[in-house]
Amino acid sequence: MKTLEPLEIGPLILRAFREDDAQEVQTLAGDFEVADTTARIPHPYEDGLAEAWIEGQAKEREEGREVVFAIEEVASNRLVGAIGLVLGPQAHSAEVGYWIGKPFWNQGYATLALKGVLGFAFQTLGLERVYAHHMTRNAASGRVMEKAGMSYEGLSPKHFERWGKLEDIAFYGMLRESWRDDG
């Protein structure tokens, strides 16, 4: 997939990241409260990391490994966060991950973006399954997954280490036949 067509989801647009998003990515994702409950966001978020991450997205997409969307608020044209799919080796499933900048928490944006990406995964990519996980101490992320229609699949205690502490992980998933377009 060479290009990533924008998806309009209510007050949001999901689009490819642009070079000029780098500073806002560094600011939003670099907030410790955002990085704290994610597996892949570094802290501190050093200069140049956002640029390198954005630059690498086209190659990941073209090689069928990952599809990442910028989440943008339509009314303000402000970057809200990111959501992406890491595609399985057989391309029948993908893991979805997301983060929302702290100024945009509790506005329903993560749920809307997740619903949009689930539709993209099943309709556009033809996937059979999408799954996700969250640290159990981040219950809000689990509520996002549930509101988007994903089902709780289980708990993995002390699954991985973050900031020197072992984290319990809750898993969620959705099959293509369980997805429905509310749109």
Secondary structure, DSSP 8 states (H G I E B T S, - for coil): ------EEETTEEEE---GGGHHHHHHHHTSHHHHTT-SS--SS--TTHHHHHHHHHHHHHHTTSEEEEEEEETTTTEEEEEEEEEE-TTSSEEEEEEEE-GGGTTSSHHHHHHHHHHHIIIIIS--SEEEEEEETT-HHHHHHHHHTT-EEEEEEEEEEEETTEEEEEEEEEEEGGG-----
